[in-house]
Amino acid sequence: QNLSDTTNTYAALRLTAGSSSPATAQIASVRTGTGQNDLTFQLESSNTAFEALRITSDGKVLVGDGSVITQGRAFEVRGTGNQGILVGSTNNSGAQLLLDGIGNGDGSGGDYGALEVPTSGHLTIRNHDADKDIIFGVGSASGGNDSVVLRSNGNFGIGNRTGSPNSLLHVHTGSGDAVQRI
């Protein structure tokens, strides 16, 4: 129990293994402000403690180096070296990562997209809203350049200014307004 009102003080359950050069793991409630706390999991490697997981008082999750969670993100993985997230099926039933940014956030009702590997084994990128496009682009999330667009009607655009390809294959050549349409 920690009765201090000071920010970043904590109460912890500490688990130690070994007698010579013991290793310690810790689960802690860290005070982050009045009436709020984060839940942290710390581990140890080469006698150096590090924070491996933090769940903030507003429900965000950070896996990795213990740095501050970026505003606007609910889940982050950070650390040195190659980082990854695995979504796997142990019974060959397929796996998918759902992205629901325009619906009610539950991946239902057809207003979401997915990266998936179904039982066929093919990698699919699917917008489950039949009236929306699939866009590959560069730049910021809003206001970037749409480099490749697959419209819901099957039209495919390549190159700058192809946000609305109006033929089966619409290629902008990059010089002025020169366009090749097929």
Residue pairs with C-beta under 8 A, 6 or more apart in sequence:
1 11
2 9
2 10
2 11
2 29
2 31
4 31
5 31
5 34
6 31
7 31
7 32
7 33
8 30
8 31
8 32
9 30
9 31
10 28
10 29
10 30
10 31
10 40
11 28
11 29
12 26
12 27
12 28
12 29
13 26
13 27
13 28
14 24
14 25
14 26
15 24
15 25
15 26
16 22
16 23
16 24
16 25
17 23
17 24
17 25
21 47
23 44
23 47
24 44
24 49
25 41
25 42
25 43
25 44
26 40
26 41
26 42
26 49
27 39
27 40
27 41
27 42
28 39
28 40
28 41
28 42
29 37
29 38
29 39
30 37
30 38
30 39
30 40
31 37
32 38
32 56
32 57
33 57
36 57
37 57
38 54
38 55
38 56
38 57
39 54
39 55
40 51
40 53
40 54
40 55
40 66
41 51
41 52
41 53
41 54
42 49
42 50
42 51
42 52
43 49
43 50
43 52
44 50
50 65
50 66
51 65
51 66
52 63
52 64
52 66
53 61
53 62
53 63
54 61
54 62
54 66
54 69
55 61
56 62
56 69
59 74
60 69
60 73
60 74
60 75
61 74
61 75
61 76
62 69
62 75
62 76
62 78
63 75
63 76
63 77
63 78
64 76
64 77
64 78
64 79
64 83
65 78
65 79
65 80
67 78
69 76
70 76
77 83
77 84
77 85
87 95
87 96
87 97
88 95
89 95
92 119
93 119
94 116
94 117
94 118
94 119
95 116
95 117
96 114
96 115
96 116
96 117
96 118
97 114
97 115
97 116
98 107
98 112
98 113
98 114
99 112
99 113
99 114
99 115
100 106
100 107
100 111
100 112
100 113
101 112
102 111
102 112
102 129
103 109
103 111
103 112
110 128
110 129
110 130
111 128
111 129
112 128
112 129
113 125
113 126
113 127
113 128
113 129
113 132
113 134
114 124
114 125
114 126
114 128
115 123
115 124
115 125
116 123
116 124
116 126
117 123
117 124
118 124
125 134
127 133
127 134
127 152
130 152
131 152
132 152
133 149
133 150
133 151
133 152
134 149
134 150
135 146
135 148
135 149
135 150
135 163
136 146
136 147
136 148
136 149
137 144
137 145
137 146
137 147
137 148
138 144
138 145
138 147
139 145
145 160
146 157
146 162
146 163
147 158
147 159
147 160
147 162
148 156
148 157
148 158
148 162
149 156
149 157
149 162
149 163
149 164
149 165
150 156
151 157
151 164
151 165
154 168
155 165
155 166
155 167
155 168
155 169
155 170
156 165
156 168
156 169
156 170
157 163
157 164
157 165
157 170
157 171
157 172
158 169
158 170
158 171
158 172
159 171
159 172
159 173
159 174
160 172
160 174
161 172
162 170
162 171
162 172
166 181
167 181
167 182
168 182
169 180
169 181
169 182
170 179
170 180
170 181
170 182
171 179
171 180
171 181
171 182
172 178
172 179
173 179
173 180
